[in-house]
């Protein structure tokens, strides 16, 4: 029996909608990253982008357990001396709610060119509306 390896031409990506309201950020990010990579399919091949498109709605309603919203922070550094900025998760959720979800999912993808291509198939929206109704996305619960 030969090992099956998927080809880019043979894959047809689907669209999924995930509601992030009252979901734990890390658990949501793992499920979304696996769908983006295609690990939920039997035709998964590590060196081919077999993943699907994922639309995450209600990103501003994602939750973190414990005191992570106040204790964890994101650091931004411009490269100039003394110009490092620290923002807590709560501040970033208030400013840019989609950044928190995108940052968590990006951290769970591999660090290579293929992962950057997979990450472009993630669409995150802070509210309940999204402009991807024409793709007939399937709603999944995680």
Helices and strands as residue ranges (DSSP letters): G 8-10, E 15-19, H 25-37, E 53-57, G 59-61, H 68-71, E 73-77, E 84-88, H 89-95, H 97-107, H 113-119, E 122-124, G 133-135, E 138-140
